[in-house]
């Protein structure tokens, strides 16, 4: 039998690195070298007391058999008094008992010494004849200042990473699922079922619907129900970005690509959506040149930044939405036909609120709860007025009307008096044209123009293209008049 001292001399042990300690122990504790834990403790006392690394030896019950001077100074304790104490006396959340159980080495692991001090350590099991008889705990660095400096830097980096992760997640993550789409109407339910089926695929999805119907909610829900739910959800409103900047927003640009470009360049929204979903809202406002580049990216799954000379592989799922008549835009050469057919493979049409008046009480109840007013009730007269109104602004307009009514209500009920004039049908604009109101001619004309617009929107169920054709005016003119009358 070879003694522990002979083993030490034969192996010429060194403990300068994290792998050295593991090699030493595993080479020593084999069939050739057989010794007791008492001899091992004596050897540790002989050669490891003054090394520039903290060493603790524990038995299989995680009780301390040896602690060198470095670790005693680090812990601020008398190492003689530490002998026999459980490791969790000094490390409350120590994983050392787990190493005893599994027999697996753990290298460069972070552990908490106290609430304000953390260390990087190795945990090396001592195995003899297949059984773990103890564990050595070793700090990785050579002095307190080095440990403190590194841990301080690590803590700062962790805080910064956590901060940026929270900010990034809030911007690049979906919020709503299909349960967020409120309503039990048959048309809406069918749209939700169809969208849920499309979500399981990798194909592009086109969401159609009037302004305020909830197209963005559907886009969020499709992403969260898709295989890409763990990836980023990048939302781009094509109508909100200046046309001359839209291409650089989508593709990104390299340093010095154009005057005013950031020195560091910029990642485009498509690249940010890699392995996730890109949601292009109001895709009907995408310029023709940007449409061509988007189609190219969809076909090749590659992008080239502005000012760049190399291509970048991208893997994303496209969800697009619009309130425009894309077929009509194709006829007027305002939208590419090939892009339309690429998008229209899977399409979902969200019904306007005028086609699901039965959902109005459900939506009102939901809004009242979300506004912290669940006890408010709506009178029958007010509800009838709300259900009779054509809602050209759809669910968004209904939400705004309820918010206004809640702010005006002083009791526990919402009455017709809390609703806007046009909704409760006593707007002066609805008075007979023969009745002298005392208004100027321009005011009278404006009132009757509003009536005509509302009736036309009601007849076309809010379809702006059909309404414009019905009235014999351009769509841009129709939008301007609707904005002027708050429709």
N, C-alpha and C positions, 0 to 999 in steps of 0.2 A: 504494500500500500504506500502510495506517495503522499507526503504531507503537503499541507497548503503552502508552507514556505518553499518547498521544492517546486511546487507548481508555479509559484510566483517567479522564481528565479528562471525556470525553464522557459516560461512564456514571455519574460521581460515586458511586463504589462505597462501600458501607457493609457492615461485617462484624459487626454487632451480633447478628444472629439466625442460626439454623441454616439458614433458607431463603435468606438474603442471599447467602451464599457460593456456593450452587448457582446462583442467578440470575446473579450476577456472572460466574462462569466460563462458564456456558452461553451467556450473551449475548455474551461477548467472543470465545469460541472458535468463531465461525461463519465464513461465507465472507467477511464484510466485514473482519474483523480477522485478519491473518495475521502471526504472529511466532514466533520460536524459543523453545525452552525456556530458553535462556540469558537472553533478554529477560524472560521470565516470572519467572525467579529474581531478576533485578535489580529488577523491579517489586515482588516480594514483599519484598525487602530494604528497599525504599524506603518502603512503606506498611504492612507487616504486622509489623515488628520489635517495635513497642512496644504492640500492641493487647492488650487484656485477655482474650485467648483464645489457646490453644495452636495453632500452625499448623506443619504439616510438609508439604513438597512432595516427592513421589517421582517418579521416572521410571517408564517402563513395565516396568522390571525390578525395581521396588520398592526402588530404592536412593535414599537421601536426597540431595536437591539443595539443600534449604533447611530450616532449623529456626529458629523465632523464639526470642527471649529467654525468653518465658513457658514454652515447652515445654522449653528447655534447663534452666531452673531446676527445673521439675517433675521432669525426669529426673535432675537432679543431674549433668549432663555438660557438657563443653565442646562447644558446637555446631559449632565449626570442625572438631573431630575426628570429629564425627558425619557430616559430609558424605562421601558415597560408601559409607557402610555400609548394609547391608540393613536394612529396617524391622524384621525379626524379631530383630535384635540387641537392640532395646529392647522389642519386643512379640513374644515367641516364638510366640504363637498368632494373630498378626494376620491379618485377613481382607482386607487391602489387596490382595494378589495376586489374590484372587477378584474384586475390583472391577475390576481391570485386565482380567481375562478376560471378565467379563460386561458391563462398561460400564454397570452399574446402580448408581445412587446408594444409599447406606445412611445413614439419618438416625437419630440418637438411639439408637445401638447401644452396648451395654456391652462393654468390652474390659478385659483384665487387663494392668496395667502390670508388676506383680510379684505374687507370691503374696499380698501383704498390701494391694495398692493396685489399685483398679479405676476406670475412667473411663467417662463417657458421651461418645461422639464421633460426628462425621459423617465419612463417607468419600465424597468427591465426585470422580468421574472427570473428567479433562480430555480432551475429545473434539475432534479436528480432522479434518474430512472423513471422518467415520464411524469413525475409528480412535482408540482410547484411547492417548494418549501420556504420561499420567501420572495421579497421584491426589493430591488434597489431603486431609490428615487434620487435622480441627479439633476441639478440645475445645468442649463446649457452654457451660460456665460461665466466669465471669469471673475467679475467683481460686482459689487453692489451698484456702483455708478453706471456701469454698462447695462445692467439689468434695468435699473430705474429709467435710464435714458431711452432704452428701446421700448419699454412698456409704455412710457409716456407718449412716444411717437406712435406706437400701435393704437393706443387709446384715441389719440387725436385723429388718426386715419380712419378708425372705425366710426367715430362720430361723424366725420365728413362724408364717408361712404353712406352711412345710414341716412344722413340729411339729404344727400343727392338722390338716393334711392327713393325716399319718400316723395321728393319733388317729382322725380321722373315717373314714378308709379301713378301719381295723381294726374299727370298729363297724358301718359301713354297707357292708360288702362280703362277698360269699359266699366260702366257703373250700373246699367240697367239690364235686367233679364226679362223674359216674356211675362213674368208675373207683374212687372212694372207697367205693362200695357193694360190699362184698366178698361173693362167693358165686357159684356156678355152677348152683345149683338152677334147674330149669325155670321154676317159678313166679316166682322172683325175676328171672330173665332176662326173662321176659315183661313183668313190671312195669316194669323198666328201659327196655325197648324202647318200651312205651306212653308212659311219662313223657317219653322223648326226643322222641317225635312231638308230644306236647302242647306241649313246650317251644318249638317253632318257631312256635306260634300266639300270639295276643294274649289268648286266653280265660282265664278263671279256672280254676284247677285245685284239686280237692279230693283230699287224700291221706288214705287211711284205713289204719289199722293199730293193733295193740296197742301199749301202752307199751313202749319199748325196741326197736322194730323198725327204726328209722332213718328216721322220717318227715322229720326236719329235714335229714338228708343229701340226701334226694330233693328237698326244697325248694331247697336250695343248688344242686344239680345242674341243676334245671329253670331257675333263673335264669341260671346260667353258660352254658347251652346255648341261651338265648333271644336274640332280637334286642335285648333290653334289658340284656345282660350288662355293658355299660360303665356302666350306671346304678347307683344305690344299691340295696342289698339290706337292707331294714329288717325286723327280726324282732321280733314282739310275742308274748309268752306270755300269752294271755288269762287263764289260771288264776293267774298270778303277780301280777297287778295288782289291787288292791282294786276291787271293782265300782263304787264311787262315784267312783273316779278314772279308770276305763277310758275314759270318753267324752272327757275332757280330754286323755288321752294320745293318743288316736287323732286328734282334731280340732284339738287345740291350744286356746289361749285368749288373749284380749287382756288388756291391762293392767287390773287391778282387776276381773276377771271374777267373782272370788269371794274370800272371806277366805283369806289365805295365798297368794294367787297372786303370782307373780313380778312385780316392777314393770315388767320388760321384756316381759312376755307370754311365750308359748312356741309354737314350731312343733309341730304334731302329727306323729305317725308317718306319717300318710297324706301330708302335705305333704312330709316328708323323702323319701318314696318316689317323688316326682315323676320321671317318665321312667325309673323303675326298677321294682322288685318289692316288694310288701308281703307278708310272710309272717305270717299269723295262726295261731300254734300253739294247740292246744286251743280251737278256735273254738266247740266245744260249751259252753264256760264263758262265752261272751259273753252279757251280760244282754239281755233282749228289747228294751229301749229302744235299746241300742247296736246291736243287730241291725237295727232299723228305720232308724237313721241310716246304717249301713254300706250297706244296700240302696239307700238314696237316693243316696249318693255313687257307688255303682257304676252307677246309672242315669243320673245327671246329669253325672258327672265334675266335680263342684264341691263344695267344702266351705265351711262357715261356722263360724269359730272361736267358742268359747263367749264370750259377751259382745261378739261382733263384729256389725257391721251390713252388711258387704260379703261377697260370695262370692269364692272363690279357685278358679281352674281348676286341676285336678290331672289328671295322666296317669300312671297306674300299672297294674301287672298284679298281680292278687290270687292268691296261693297260700295255701290254708288246709289245716289238718291237724287230725285228731281221732281219739281212740280210743273215742269214744262212738257209740252207735247213734242217729244223728240222726233216723231214721224213727220210732223209738220215742219220741224226745223230741218230735217233731211231734205224735204221738198224745196226748201228755201236755201239749200246749201249752207246751212248754219251748223250742221252736225254731221259728222262722218257716218256714212251708212255702215261701213265695215266695223267701226267701233260699236255702233248701236247693236248690231247682231251679235257681237262678241259679249255685250253686256246683257242682252235681252234673253239669253238662253234660260236663265232662271229669274223671273220677275215676280214681285209681290206688289199688289195694289191695295193701298190702305183706304178704306171707305171714309168719305168726309162725314163730319158730325151730323150734317143734314140728313144722311141716310141711316143714321142710327140714333134717332132721338130717344129711343128706349134706354140708351146708356147714360143720358143726361143726369137722371137722379143718382145713378151709381157714381158718376164722376164728381158730382157736387158733394156727395157724402165723403168721397175720398179727399177732395180738396179741403173740406171743412176740418177733417181730422188732421191733415198735414199742416194746417194753419193753426192748430191748437184750439179749435172751436167745435169740438164734436157735439156739444149740446145745442148748438144753433139749429133751428128747424126752418124749413122753407114753407111758406104758406102755399095753399093750393093755387091761388091766383098767380102768385109769383112763378110757381113751377109751370103753370100752363103757358105763361108768357115766355119763359125760358125754352120750353119745348117747341113753341110755335116759331121762334126766331130762326132764320136760315143759317146762321153762324158761318159767314164767309171766312172768318179767321179760325174756325174749327176749335179744337180742344184748347189751344193756346188762348184764344179769345174768351172762351168760357172761363178758364182759370182766372184771367184778368178781371172779368166781370164779377166773379165770386169774391175775389180779393177786395175789389172796390166796395161791394155790398157789405162785406164783413167790417170794413173800416167805418162804414156809415151807420151800421146797425147799433143801437144802444141797448136793446133788450135781448131776448132769447129767440127772436124770429126774424127772418128775412122776408120782407114784404115787397110788393111791386114798387113802392116808393124808393126802395134802395137800389133799384135797377136803372140803367140808362134809359133815356126817353125812347130811343128807337126799339128797345126790347119790350117795353111795356105798352107799345102801340099808341102812346098819346103824344108822340113827337109832333110838334107843329107841322112838320113836313108831311104828315099823314092827313092833315086837314083838307077839306075840300078845296079844290082850286078856285071855286067861286066865292069862298069865304074871304072877306077882307080881313087880313091879319095886321095890317099896318106896317108890314115889312117893306123894304125897298125891293125894286124889281130884281136886283142881283141876288138878294136873299131868297126871294121866292123861286127864282130859277135854280139856285143851288139846292134848295129843299127838294124840288121836283126832280132834279138830276139825281139826287141820292135815292129817291124812290125808284126811279127807272133802273139805276144800277143794282139795287137790292133785288128787284123783281127779276132782272135778267140773270143775276147770279143764282137766284133760287131756281129758275127754270133750267139752267144748265148744270145745276148741282155744284156750283163753284168752279167749273172748268173755265179757266181764264181765256183759253184760245177760242172756245165756242162762244163765250160771252162777247168777246171782241168782234167775232164774225157776226153775231146776232145784232149788235149795236152798230156795226159798220164803222168801227174805229180800230186803230192799231193797238196791239197788245200793250205797247209802251205807254200809250195814252190812257188805256184802261187802268194800268197800274198806278199812274199818276193820279187819276181821279179817285181811285179806291183809297189811296193814301190821304188825299185831301179830305175825304169824308170819313176817315178812320174805319174803313171797311176791310 
